[in-house]
């Protein structure tokens, strides 16, 4: 087991885990329960952690994570189906009308 990334939130960690597993890299998300402790623990230690099972896949895993993070701003934007406003991808509901946003 090798830690390859610490995320700021569980949603991102889960997306990354799916991306890695689609590439054939078995991945675990650890520390998922620490989110409630933010404010007590330094951010870098508190976020969900991505761990890969196979050490020889570390380079590939890190490349995929870098690619994911680089593409994130574009992929993330979503248009509210209720009011037509554009929302950043990390939003679960529309900033304007609070409608639930469709998951891409
Ligand atoms: Zn809306």
Backbone and ligand atoms as CSV (ligand in chain L), in Angstrom:
chain,resi,resn,atom,element,x,y,z
A,1,UNK,N,N,0.840,-1.197,0.000
A,1,UNK,CA,C,0.000,0.000,0.000
A,1,UNK,C,C,0.876,1.248,0.000
A,2,UNK,N,N,0.466,2.202,-0.811
A,2,UNK,CA,C,1.243,3.436,-0.933
A,2,UNK,C,C,0.271,4.590,-1.086
A,3,UNK,N,N,0.451,5.643,-0.297
A,3,UNK,CA,C,-0.414,6.810,-0.425
A,3,UNK,C,C,0.069,7.664,-1.595
A,4,UNK,N,N,-0.859,8.004,-2.501
A,4,UNK,CA,C,-0.469,8.794,-3.661
A,4,UNK,C,C,-1.102,10.179,-3.669
A,5,UNK,N,N,-2.101,10.392,-2.824
A,5,UNK,CA,C,-2.769,11.695,-2.851
A,5,UNK,C,C,-3.613,11.872,-1.605
A,6,UNK,N,N,-3.653,13.105,-1.107
A,6,UNK,CA,C,-4.592,13.459,-0.047
A,6,UNK,C,C,-5.524,14.530,-0.588
A,7,UNK,N,N,-6.800,14.243,-0.577
A,7,UNK,CA,C,-7.785,15.138,-1.167
A,7,UNK,C,C,-8.370,16.065,-0.118
A,8,UNK,N,N,-8.962,17.153,-0.600
A,8,UNK,CA,C,-9.611,18.084,0.317
A,8,UNK,C,C,-11.018,17.615,0.671
A,9,UNK,N,N,-11.587,16.743,-0.167
A,9,UNK,CA,C,-12.945,16.293,0.125
A,9,UNK,C,C,-13.196,14.900,-0.420
A,10,UNK,N,N,-14.210,14.263,0.137
A,10,UNK,CA,C,-14.478,12.872,-0.195
A,10,UNK,C,C,-14.987,12.715,-1.634
A,11,UNK,N,N,-15.716,13.717,-2.128
A,11,UNK,CA,C,-16.233,13.630,-3.504
A,11,UNK,C,C,-15.084,13.531,-4.496
A,12,UNK,N,N,-14.079,14.384,-4.318
A,12,UNK,CA,C,-12.933,14.346,-5.227
A,12,UNK,C,C,-12.171,13.033,-5.081
A,13,UNK,N,N,-11.986,12.595,-3.851
A,13,UNK,CA,C,-11.269,11.346,-3.622
A,13,UNK,C,C,-11.979,10.175,-4.291
A,14,UNK,N,N,-13.302,10.184,-4.234
A,14,UNK,CA,C,-14.078,9.102,-4.842
A,14,UNK,C,C,-13.963,9.133,-6.362
A,15,UNK,N,N,-14.030,10.334,-6.940
A,15,UNK,CA,C,-13.869,10.464,-8.388
A,15,UNK,C,C,-12.497,9.963,-8.828
A,16,UNK,N,N,-11.474,10.325,-8.065
A,16,UNK,CA,C,-10.122,9.894,-8.400
A,16,UNK,C,C,-9.974,8.381,-8.276
A,17,UNK,N,N,-10.594,7.823,-7.248
A,17,UNK,CA,C,-10.518,6.376,-7.078
A,17,UNK,C,C,-11.123,5.673,-8.292
A,18,UNK,N,N,-12.265,6.172,-8.763
A,18,UNK,CA,C,-12.898,5.577,-9.943
A,18,UNK,C,C,-12.009,5.699,-11.171
A,19,UNK,N,N,-11.373,6.876,-11.313
A,19,UNK,CA,C,-10.489,7.090,-12.463
A,19,UNK,C,C,-9.322,6.111,-12.435
A,20,UNK,N,N,-8.750,5.911,-11.261
A,20,UNK,CA,C,-7.607,5.002,-11.142
A,20,UNK,C,C,-8.027,3.555,-11.369
A,21,UNK,N,N,-9.175,3.189,-10.827
A,21,UNK,CA,C,-9.599,1.799,-10.971
A,21,UNK,C,C,-9.982,1.478,-12.409
A,22,UNK,N,N,-10.510,2.491,-13.126
A,22,UNK,CA,C,-10.795,2.278,-14.544
A,22,UNK,C,C,-9.516,2.037,-15.324
A,23,UNK,N,N,-8.409,2.568,-14.818
A,23,UNK,CA,C,-7.111,2.376,-15.466
A,23,UNK,C,C,-6.427,1.096,-14.991
A,24,UNK,N,N,-7.127,0.338,-14.161
A,24,UNK,CA,C,-6.587,-0.944,-13.713
A,24,UNK,C,C,-5.695,-0.837,-12.494
A,25,UNK,N,N,-5.859,0.233,-11.730
A,25,UNK,CA,C,-5.059,0.421,-10.520
A,25,UNK,C,C,-5.963,0.261,-9.294
A,26,UNK,N,N,-5.843,-0.846,-8.584
A,26,UNK,CA,C,-6.668,-1.026,-7.368
A,26,UNK,C,C,-6.367,0.068,-6.357
A,27,UNK,N,N,-7.414,0.766,-5.912
A,27,UNK,CA,C,-7.229,1.957,-5.090
A,27,UNK,C,C,-8.165,1.929,-3.888
A,28,UNK,N,N,-7.658,2.373,-2.770
A,28,UNK,CA,C,-8.467,2.473,-1.557
A,28,UNK,C,C,-8.517,3.917,-1.107
A,29,UNK,N,N,-9.655,4.316,-0.554
A,29,UNK,CA,C,-9.769,5.644,0.051
A,29,UNK,C,C,-9.802,5.460,1.560
A,30,UNK,N,N,-8.808,6.024,2.228
A,30,UNK,CA,C,-8.741,5.919,3.678
A,30,UNK,C,C,-8.979,7.289,4.310
A,31,UNK,N,N,-9.212,7.275,5.604
A,31,UNK,CA,C,-9.375,8.528,6.348
A,31,UNK,C,C,-10.673,9.243,5.970
A,32,UNK,N,N,-11.674,8.491,5.521
A,32,UNK,CA,C,-12.895,9.128,5.037
A,32,UNK,C,C,-13.733,9.716,6.161
A,33,UNK,N,N,-13.471,9.321,7.382
A,33,UNK,CA,C,-14.303,9.799,8.487
A,33,UNK,C,C,-13.762,11.053,9.135
A,34,UNK,N,N,-12.609,11.521,8.637
A,34,UNK,CA,C,-11.947,12.641,9.301
A,34,UNK,C,C,-12.566,13.985,8.947
A,35,UNK,N,N,-13.427,14.014,7.931
A,35,UNK,CA,C,-13.961,15.301,7.477
A,35,UNK,C,C,-14.642,16.057,8.611
A,36,UNK,N,N,-15.295,15.342,9.506
A,36,UNK,CA,C,-15.992,15.990,10.596
A,36,UNK,C,C,-15.056,16.607,11.611
A,37,UNK,N,N,-13.784,16.265,11.500
A,37,UNK,CA,C,-12.815,16.761,12.468
A,37,UNK,C,C,-12.050,17.961,11.956
A,38,UNK,N,N,-12.429,18.460,10.765
A,38,UNK,CA,C,-11.729,19.632,10.223
A,38,UNK,C,C,-11.797,20.766,11.231
A,39,UNK,N,N,-10.692,21.467,11.373
A,39,UNK,CA,C,-10.640,22.524,12.353
A,39,UNK,C,C,-9.856,22.060,13.574
A,40,UNK,N,N,-9.837,20.767,13.784
A,40,UNK,CA,C,-9.059,20.228,14.893
A,40,UNK,C,C,-7.747,19.630,14.395
A,41,UNK,N,N,-7.782,19.163,13.136
A,41,UNK,CA,C,-6.611,18.514,12.554
A,41,UNK,C,C,-6.150,19.345,11.359
A,42,UNK,N,N,-4.854,19.520,11.173
A,42,UNK,CA,C,-4.380,20.238,9.976
A,42,UNK,C,C,-4.930,19.610,8.702
A,43,UNK,N,N,-5.303,20.457,7.750
A,43,UNK,CA,C,-5.967,20.016,6.524
A,43,UNK,C,C,-5.249,18.862,5.831
A,44,UNK,N,N,-3.942,18.946,5.735
A,44,UNK,CA,C,-3.193,17.944,4.980
A,44,UNK,C,C,-3.359,16.553,5.569
A,45,UNK,N,N,-3.628,16.484,6.856
A,45,UNK,CA,C,-3.776,15.181,7.496
A,45,UNK,C,C,-5.228,14.750,7.590
A,46,UNK,N,N,-6.147,15.705,7.402
A,46,UNK,CA,C,-7.545,15.420,7.687
A,46,UNK,C,C,-8.310,14.894,6.487
A,47,UNK,N,N,-7.840,15.170,5.281
A,47,UNK,CA,C,-8.606,14.801,4.099
A,47,UNK,C,C,-8.557,13.328,3.786
A,48,UNK,N,N,-9.506,12.885,2.946
A,48,UNK,CA,C,-9.491,11.500,2.488
A,48,UNK,C,C,-8.200,11.205,1.722
A,49,UNK,N,N,-7.629,10.040,1.939
A,49,UNK,CA,C,-6.357,9.680,1.319
A,49,UNK,C,C,-6.556,8.565,0.310
A,50,UNK,N,N,-5.893,8.723,-0.836
A,50,UNK,CA,C,-5.908,7.671,-1.853
A,50,UNK,C,C,-4.664,6.809,-1.686
A,51,UNK,N,N,-4.904,5.504,-1.545
A,51,UNK,CA,C,-3.809,4.555,-1.423
A,51,UNK,C,C,-3.922,3.534,-2.548
A,52,UNK,N,N,-2.818,3.222,-3.175
A,52,UNK,CA,C,-2.826,2.177,-4.198
A,52,UNK,C,C,-2.211,0.905,-3.622
A,53,UNK,N,N,-2.673,-0.211,-4.147
A,53,UNK,CA,C,-2.244,-1.499,-3.607
A,53,UNK,C,C,-0.895,-1.934,-4.175
A,54,UNK,N,N,-0.653,-1.599,-5.441
A,54,UNK,CA,C,0.555,-2.071,-6.120
A,54,UNK,C,C,1.572,-0.941,-6.257
A,55,UNK,N,N,2.732,-1.097,-5.596
A,55,UNK,CA,C,3.734,-0.035,-5.594
A,55,UNK,C,C,4.231,0.306,-6.991
A,56,UNK,N,N,4.301,-0.694,-7.873
A,56,UNK,CA,C,4.854,-0.426,-9.205
A,56,UNK,C,C,3.916,0.434,-10.056
A,57,UNK,N,N,2.690,0.634,-9.579
A,57,UNK,CA,C,1.747,1.471,-10.329
A,57,UNK,C,C,1.747,2.920,-9.855
A,58,UNK,N,N,2.659,3.256,-8.959
A,58,UNK,CA,C,2.654,4.594,-8.384
A,58,UNK,C,C,2.833,5.687,-9.437
A,59,UNK,N,N,3.784,5.500,-10.345
A,59,UNK,CA,C,4.044,6.528,-11.366
A,59,UNK,C,C,2.812,6.748,-12.228
A,60,UNK,N,N,2.194,5.647,-12.638
A,60,UNK,CA,C,0.990,5.739,-13.465
A,60,UNK,C,C,-0.144,6.412,-12.685
A,61,UNK,N,N,-0.268,6.039,-11.430
A,61,UNK,CA,C,-1.326,6.614,-10.594
A,61,UNK,C,C,-1.147,8.121,-10.445
A,62,UNK,N,N,0.088,8.547,-10.176
A,62,UNK,CA,C,0.341,9.975,-9.994
A,62,UNK,C,C,0.094,10.745,-11.290
A,63,UNK,N,N,0.416,10.139,-12.427
A,63,UNK,CA,C,0.186,10.791,-13.719
A,63,UNK,C,C,-1.319,10.971,-13.952
A,64,UNK,N,N,-2.098,9.946,-13.625
A,64,UNK,CA,C,-3.546,10.017,-13.792
A,64,UNK,C,C,-4.150,11.077,-12.869
A,65,UNK,N,N,-3.642,11.148,-11.647
A,65,UNK,CA,C,-4.143,12.141,-10.704
A,65,UNK,C,C,-3.821,13.545,-11.203
A,66,UNK,N,N,-2.597,13.742,-11.702
A,66,UNK,CA,C,-2.197,15.057,-12.222
A,66,UNK,C,C,-3.088,15.449,-13.393
A,67,UNK,N,N,-3.367,14.472,-14.258
A,67,UNK,CA,C,-4.219,14.730,-15.415
A,67,UNK,C,C,-5.630,15.092,-14.964
A,68,UNK,N,N,-6.121,14.357,-13.988
A,68,UNK,CA,C,-7.460,14.618,-13.448
A,68,UNK,C,C,-7.553,16.033,-12.875
A,69,UNK,N,N,-6.558,16.416,-12.107
A,69,UNK,CA,C,-6.580,17.729,-11.464
A,69,UNK,C,C,-6.429,18.839,-12.492
A,70,UNK,N,N,-5.674,18.582,-13.563
A,70,UNK,CA,C,-5.467,19.591,-14.596
A,70,UNK,C,C,-6.764,19.849,-15.361
A,71,UNK,N,N,-7.526,18.792,-15.598
A,71,UNK,CA,C,-8.750,18.907,-16.395
A,71,UNK,C,C,-9.945,19.380,-15.584
A,72,UNK,N,N,-9.803,19.350,-14.272
A,72,UNK,CA,C,-10.941,19.527,-13.383
A,72,UNK,C,C,-11.806,20.771,-13.644
A,73,UNK,N,N,-11.228,21.941,-13.836
A,73,UNK,CA,C,-12.081,23.133,-13.948
A,73,UNK,C,C,-13.088,23.054,-15.093
A,74,UNK,N,N,-12.662,22.522,-16.241
A,74,UNK,CA,C,-13.567,22.415,-17.379
A,74,UNK,C,C,-14.635,21.371,-17.128
A,75,UNK,N,N,-14.162,20.191,-16.754
A,75,UNK,CA,C,-15.069,19.061,-16.605
A,75,UNK,C,C,-16.118,19.357,-15.550
A,76,UNK,N,N,-15.761,20.235,-14.642
A,76,UNK,CA,C,-16.593,20.397,-13.468
A,76,UNK,C,C,-17.830,21.263,-13.706
A,77,UNK,N,N,-17.740,22.221,-14.610
A,77,UNK,CA,C,-18.830,23.178,-14.723
A,77,UNK,C,C,-20.133,22.510,-15.156
A,78,UNK,N,N,-21.192,22.865,-14.463
A,78,UNK,CA,C,-22.484,22.269,-14.784
A,78,UNK,C,C,-23.548,23.355,-14.874
A,79,UNK,N,N,-24.444,23.164,-15.805
A,79,UNK,CA,C,-25.521,24.125,-16.000
A,79,UNK,C,C,-26.766,23.616,-15.285
A,80,UNK,N,N,-27.348,24.485,-14.495
A,80,UNK,CA,C,-28.559,24.126,-13.757
A,80,UNK,C,C,-29.719,23.911,-14.733
A,81,UNK,N,N,-30.380,22.784,-14.610
A,81,UNK,CA,C,-31.496,22.498,-15.512
A,81,UNK,C,C,-32.745,23.286,-15.121
A,82,UNK,N,N,-32.752,23.817,-13.919
A,82,UNK,CA,C,-33.935,24.548,-13.458
A,82,UNK,C,C,-33.904,26.017,-13.872
A,83,UNK,N,N,-32.729,26.671,-13.731
A,83,UNK,CA,C,-32.679,28.107,-13.995
A,83,UNK,C,C,-31.663,28.487,-15.063
A,84,UNK,N,N,-30.811,27.543,-15.499
A,84,UNK,CA,C,-29.881,27.821,-16.578
A,84,UNK,C,C,-28.572,28.452,-16.149
A,85,UNK,N,N,-28.369,28.687,-14.853
A,85,UNK,CA,C,-27.112,29.261,-14.388
A,85,UNK,C,C,-25.996,28.207,-14.440
A,86,UNK,N,N,-24.760,28.684,-14.661
A,86,UNK,CA,C,-23.599,27.799,-14.659
A,86,UNK,C,C,-23.029,27.700,-13.250
A,87,UNK,N,N,-22.739,26.475,-12.835
A,87,UNK,CA,C,-22.225,26.234,-11.489
A,87,UNK,C,C,-20.862,25.558,-11.529
A,88,UNK,N,N,-19.971,25.906,-10.606
A,88,UNK,CA,C,-18.710,25.166,-10.475
A,88,UNK,C,C,-18.992,23.720,-10.105
A,89,UNK,N,N,-18.097,22.837,-10.554
A,89,UNK,CA,C,-18.357,21.414,-10.396
A,89,UNK,C,C,-18.436,20.929,-8.977
A,90,UNK,N,N,-17.805,21.652,-8.050
A,90,UNK,CA,C,-17.837,21.156,-6.671
A,90,UNK,C,C,-19.166,21.442,-5.987
A,91,UNK,N,N,-20.043,22.187,-6.687
A,91,UNK,CA,C,-21.353,22.460,-6.108
A,91,UNK,C,C,-22.282,21.266,-6.335
A,92,UNK,N,N,-23.010,20.886,-5.310
A,92,UNK,CA,C,-23.980,19.808,-5.442
A,92,UNK,C,C,-25.344,20.353,-5.808
A,93,UNK,N,N,-25.584,21.612,-5.434
A,93,UNK,CA,C,-26.841,22.234,-5.785
A,93,UNK,C,C,-26.572,23.633,-6.322
A,94,UNK,N,N,-27.513,24.150,-7.099
A,94,UNK,CA,C,-27.344,25.422,-7.794
A,94,UNK,C,C,-27.190,26.575,-6.811
A,95,UNK,N,N,-26.211,27.439,-7.060
A,95,UNK,CA,C,-26.002,28.579,-6.171
A,95,UNK,C,C,-27.161,29.557,-6.289
A,96,UNK,N,N,-27.819,29.537,-7.418
A,96,UNK,CA,C,-28.857,30.529,-7.693
A,96,UNK,C,C,-30.231,30.105,-7.156
A,97,UNK,N,N,-30.631,28.893,-7.530
A,97,UNK,CA,C,-31.991,28.484,-7.161
A,97,UNK,C,C,-32.009,27.270,-6.232
A,98,UNK,N,N,-30.829,26.739,-5.911
A,98,UNK,CA,C,-30.683,25.613,-4.987
A,98,UNK,C,C,-31.251,24.301,-5.517
A,99,UNK,N,N,-31.519,24.215,-6.814
A,99,UNK,CA,C,-31.954,22.944,-7.390
A,99,UNK,C,C,-30.777,21.963,-7.343
A,100,UNK,N,N,-31.058,20.689,-7.235
A,100,UNK,CA,C,-30.030,19.662,-7.238
A,100,UNK,C,C,-29.428,19.566,-8.641
A,101,UNK,N,N,-28.102,19.585,-8.725
A,101,UNK,CA,C,-27.455,19.578,-10.039
A,101,UNK,C,C,-27.238,18.146,-10.520
A,102,UNK,N,N,-27.442,17.926,-11.832
A,102,UNK,CA,C,-27.222,16.573,-12.375
A,102,UNK,C,C,-25.757,16.202,-12.280
A,103,UNK,N,N,-25.459,14.962,-11.924
A,103,UNK,CA,C,-24.076,14.483,-11.861
A,103,UNK,C,C,-23.649,14.084,-13.264
A,104,UNK,N,N,-22.468,14.538,-13.673
A,104,UNK,CA,C,-21.969,14.213,-15.010
A,104,UNK,C,C,-21.380,12.804,-14.979
L,1,ZN,ZN,ZN,-30.546,26.924,-10.673
